[in-house]
C-alpha cells in the first residue's frame, strides 16, 4: 500500500510551499502555514493513505500527520 507524502517547507521569501506530489502536481505557495496544511488535508482525503510532513523555517522536521482517506474516487486520483 503506497503512501502519498505531502511535504510543506518554508521558502527564502517567508512563504510556505507544498512541494509537488501525486495529489498536487505543482508546487503551491501559501502565505500562511495553516492554508498549506488545509489544502494537503483536503487533497489527502482522496488518497487511501497520505501523510503530511511539515518542516520548520530552518529546514528541520517539525511534525507528521497521517491521513486515512476514502481512497481513489476516479482515474487520476492519488496513487
VMD Tcl script that draws the C-alpha trace (Angstrom):
set ca {
  {0.00 0.00 0.00}
  {1.57 3.26 -1.15}
  {1.58 6.40 0.93}
  {1.22 9.78 -0.74}
  {3.51 12.25 1.04}
  {2.77 15.96 1.15}
  {5.81 17.99 2.24}
  {5.42 21.58 3.37}
  {8.58 23.67 3.59}
  {9.42 27.34 4.00}
  {10.99 29.23 1.14}
  {13.54 32.00 1.43}
  {10.90 34.73 1.00}
  {8.90 33.67 4.06}
  {6.11 31.79 2.27}
  {5.20 28.13 2.73}
  {5.45 25.74 -0.21}
  {3.57 22.48 -0.69}
  {6.08 20.50 -2.73}
  {4.86 18.70 -5.88}
  {3.47 15.16 -5.46}
  {0.74 12.97 -6.97}
  {-2.08 14.85 -5.29}
  {-0.60 18.27 -6.01}
  {1.40 18.05 -9.25}
  {2.74 21.61 -8.99}
  {4.45 23.31 -6.08}
  {1.88 25.52 -4.38}
  {2.86 28.64 -2.43}
  {0.95 29.93 0.60}
  {1.42 32.94 2.91}
  {0.11 31.03 5.94}
  {1.21 27.57 7.05}
  {-2.37 26.72 8.03}
  {-3.53 27.25 4.41}
  {-0.93 24.79 3.10}
  {-1.90 22.18 5.69}
  {-5.61 22.60 4.98}
  {-5.09 22.09 1.24}
  {-2.93 18.99 1.82}
  {-5.57 17.56 4.18}
  {-8.31 18.14 1.61}
  {-6.38 16.52 -1.24}
  {-5.19 13.72 1.05}
  {-8.78 12.64 1.66}
  {-8.86 11.33 -1.92}
  {-5.91 9.02 -1.21}
  {-6.01 5.65 0.51}
  {-3.09 6.64 2.72}
  {-1.49 10.04 2.91}
  {0.98 11.75 5.16}
  {1.69 15.43 5.69}
  {5.21 16.35 6.74}
  {5.80 19.90 7.95}
  {9.29 21.37 8.26}
  {10.35 24.40 10.29}
  {11.76 27.51 8.63}
  {15.30 26.29 9.37}
  {14.62 23.07 7.43}
  {14.36 20.70 10.40}
  {11.44 18.34 10.75}
  {8.53 19.74 12.79}
  {5.54 17.36 12.60}
  {3.93 14.47 10.77}
  {0.21 13.92 10.24}
  {-1.15 10.63 8.93}
  {-4.38 10.82 6.94}
  {-6.68 7.91 6.22}
  {-8.80 8.86 3.23}
  {-11.58 7.20 1.35}
  {-9.34 6.03 -1.46}
  {-9.24 6.90 -5.14}
  {-12.61 8.15 -6.36}
  {-11.80 8.39 -10.04}
  {-8.98 8.00 -12.52}
  {-6.24 10.48 -11.85}
  {-6.70 10.47 -8.08}
  {-3.78 9.87 -5.75}
  {-2.00 6.56 -6.05}
}
mol new
graphics top color blue
foreach p $ca { graphics top sphere $p radius 0.5 }
foreach p [lrange $ca 0 end-1] q [lrange $ca 1 end] { graphics top cylinder $p $q radius 0.2 }
display resetview
